[in-house]
């Protein structure tokens, strides 16, 4: 289901010393409870658009599924806010360790901060793609131009899967991580290979965002915002190039600079 990202409602706008009655587009906030094999698995607060992709991507990022074929059946009840998923294997291997901290003996390296499911699902990227600096700038401009829901509400994050030449798909959500799960779900559902793709992103690059990119298997993450220290520690270890503060004609490369080509 594509769904809706915003709803109009009356507001009082202060302008030139007085209030003006207007209508504004407000980003929708929607709780979605995911039930897997009859058990409640998680409740996600999200934008009610592309909920099927969100569920698929979320389950994959949590280690509950590996491929779209692991799902035997899925029903989305958009009115009541429920997603009912039946797994083909009949089990839920990730449930035991869902949201449980993993403490590793790795001499203080960043992997000690992973959760159990992250240890099983995050991929170390070998190789990856090279991207020209000019293409990084052009892709961020394209994301901004095509982010119509953000332009209407100002309350959504945008994430795109792209090649160095063009956008493949763009998804929006009130949650940064949800937007990435929608991209992941799209890739799994449509069997889209990501080795030659990168992510173009509007939000802050936190450790959770970085791990979701790693779970997808993407080697380059472009963002117009800042990264966090833990995200960069993970990016160093997992082989992901992080580009931040990509605004206008400038940006910062924080990790694995060799993938960004000048000239």
N, C-alpha and C positions, 0 to 999 in steps of 0.2 A: 504494500500500500504506500502511496506517495504521501498522503496526509497534508496537513497544513502547518505552517511554521508560525503564524501570527493571527491575531484577532483584533478587530477595530473596537475601540471603546472611547467614549467621550472624555475629554480632559479639559482643564482650564490652563491655558498657556499664558504666562506673564510676558507681556511685550509692550515696550514704550510706556511704562507706568500704569498699565491696566491689564486686566484679564480678558482673554479672548476665548470663547468656547469653540473647541475644535474636536476632531476625531484623530486618534493616533493609532498606529500599528504597534501592538504589544506582542512580544515573543511569548508563545505558548509554553507553559511548563506542565508536564504530564507524567504522572507516575505509571510505570509499566512493571507489573509483576510477572516474572518468568517462572513457569512451573515446568519441571523436567521429570518425565515419567511419574507424574502424579505428586511430586514433591516440590514445595516452594524452594526455588534456588536463589533468586535475588529480586530486588525491586530497584529499578533504574529510574531516576528522574531525568526526563529527556524532552526533546521536541518530537511531537507525534507525526513524524514524516519518515518514510522508509523504515518502518519498525521491523519488517522482516529482515532486512539487512543488518539492523542493529542487533537483533537477537542472535543471528548467525555469527556475526563478528564477535559479539560479547562471549558467546559460548566457546568459540575457538580461542579467544585470547585467555580465557580461564582454564583451558585445557580439557573442557568437557567433550569437545569434538576436534577432529583433525581436518576432515573434509566435509563438504556439504552432504555427501552421501551417507555420513554418519547419522543424519537426521531422517527418521522414518516418516514423520509427519509433523506439521506445525500449523497451528491455528492462531490467528491474531484477533482478539476481541477488542477492537479499538474503542468501543463505547464504554466498556467496563474496565479497560486497562489491564488486560491479561494476555499473556502469550503462553500457549500450551504446546510443549514440545515433547515428542516421543523419539527417543534415540533407537537406532536400528539394533544396537548391541544389547539394549535393555538395561544397561548399567550406567552409573554416573561416577566414573573414577576420580574426577576432580573434587567431588563433594567433600571427601574426608579432609582435604587440605585447603579447601577454599578459604582465602583470606588469612591463612596461617603463616606467620613469620618463619623464614628459614634462616638459621644461624649457621654459617659455614666456617670452616677452619681454613681460611684462605689468606692468612697473613695480612688482614686489614684491607684487602681489596674490596671493590664495590659489590662483588657478588654476594657478600654477606647480607646485603639489604634486600635481596630478592625475597619474594614470597615463594612457597613451595611450588605453586603452579607456574610462576615465572621461570623457575629453574628448569622445568620440563618443557616450556614452550618458547622461550626467547632464543632466537637464532643468532649465532655469531656470523657476521657477514664477511665473506671472502670474495675478493674481486669487486663486483659492483660496477656502476656506470660512471662515466666522466661527464661533467656538465660544464659548458662554457659560462663564464661570469655573466656575459650579456644575456644568456638564456635564463639564468637565475632571476635576473631583474625583470625580464619580459614575462616570465611565468607568474611572478608575484603580482605584476600589473594586471595580468589576465585574471587571476583569482579575484582581485579587487573589483574589476569591471563586471565579472559574472556573478558576484555575490549579491544577488537581488534581495534575498531575504534579510541579509544584514543591513543593506541600504534602507530597507523599509522599517526595521525595528531597532537597529543598533544594539541588539541584545543576543546575537548568535555568534558562534565560532564557525569558521569554514575550513574545510580540509579538502584537498584535491589530490587525486592520483594523476600523474602526468608522465609523459616522456619528455626528453629535453626539447622536443619540437612543439608539443601541444598538450592540452588538457585531455584527459580520458574521462574522468567523472568527478563531480563536485558534490559534497554533502555538507549540510549545516546542522547544528544542534546547539542548545544552550550549554551543553557540556563539551569541553575540548575532547575528552576521551571518547564520548559518544560519537562524535563526528568521525573519528578514526575507526571505531568499531563498524560504523556504516560502510566505510571504504573497504574494510576487511571482509565484511559480509558480502559486499558487491563482488569482490574478487573471487571469493569461494563459490558463490552461487553461479557466477558466469565463467568460472575457470579462467580467470585473467592472470597471466604470468606477471610477476612483479620484478624479475631480475633486471629488466631494462626500464624500470619505472622509478620515480621519486615521489615524495610527498611535499606538497606546497600547503603551508599551514598558517592560520592567522593568529594563533594563540601562543602563550608561553610554553616553552619546551620544558616540562617537568619530567621527573623520572618515570611517571606513569605513561606520559606521552611517548617518551623515548622507547620504553619497553613495548608499547603497542606497535611502533614502527618496526622494532626488532622481530616481533612475533609474525608480522606480515612478511618479513624478509627484504625490506626496502633498505637500500644502502645510503641514500641521501635524503635529508630532511631540511627543507627550507622554511624559515619562519620570519615573520616581520617583527616578532617579539623576542624577549630575552630567554635564555636557558637558565636552569638551576645547576648548582655544583654537582649534585648527585646524578642528574641527567647527563652531564658531561663525563663524569667518571664512568657511567655505564656505556656511553657512546664510545669512549676510548677503548674499553674492554671488548665491546661487541662489534667494533669495526664500522661504526656508522658516522657519516659526515654530517655535522650539525652546522647549519648556517643560520645566524640570527640577526636581528635588527636590519632585515632586508627592506630598506625604505629608500625610494628614489633611486639614485645611482650608487648607493653604498651598502655594504653589508660586512658582517664579521664571520670568519670561518673559525670555529672553535675546536674542531676535531677532524682528523684525517683530511687535511687540506689538499692532498694530492689529487683528489677527485674533481676539484674545481680548477678549470683551465682558463688562463688569461690569454686573450688574443684569438 
